[in-house]
C-alpha cells in the first residue's frame, strides 16, 4: 500500500460550495476511486488551502493511470473548476505528488 498527498486551493468565497459538493459526491465518482484502489481518502482545509491524503492499495501508479482514463474523473474535475484551483500533472493527469519528508509508522 502506498500513500499519496496533494494540495490545492479553494477559490475565494467558495469553501462552503466546495464542502457541499464533497458532502454530495457522485456515487459513480466514489466507485471510480474505489476501483482505482483508493481508500482512507481525506481532505482538510486551512482557510482556502486544501490538503488531501489517500492510500493506494494497488499502488500510486495504478491509481493515477486508472483515474487518468476515467470520463467520470474528467467530468468531476470540470465540475470543480469553478470552486478550486489545482494544477494537474501533465504526465499522469492526476494531482502533483507531494514529497514525503517524515513518516512514523
Secondary structure, 3 states (H helix, E strand, C coil): CEEEEEEEEECCCCHHHHHHHHHCCCHHHHHHHHHCCEEEEEEEEECCEEEEEEEECCCHHHHHHHHHCCHHHHHHHHHHCCCEECCECCCCCCECCCCCCCCCC
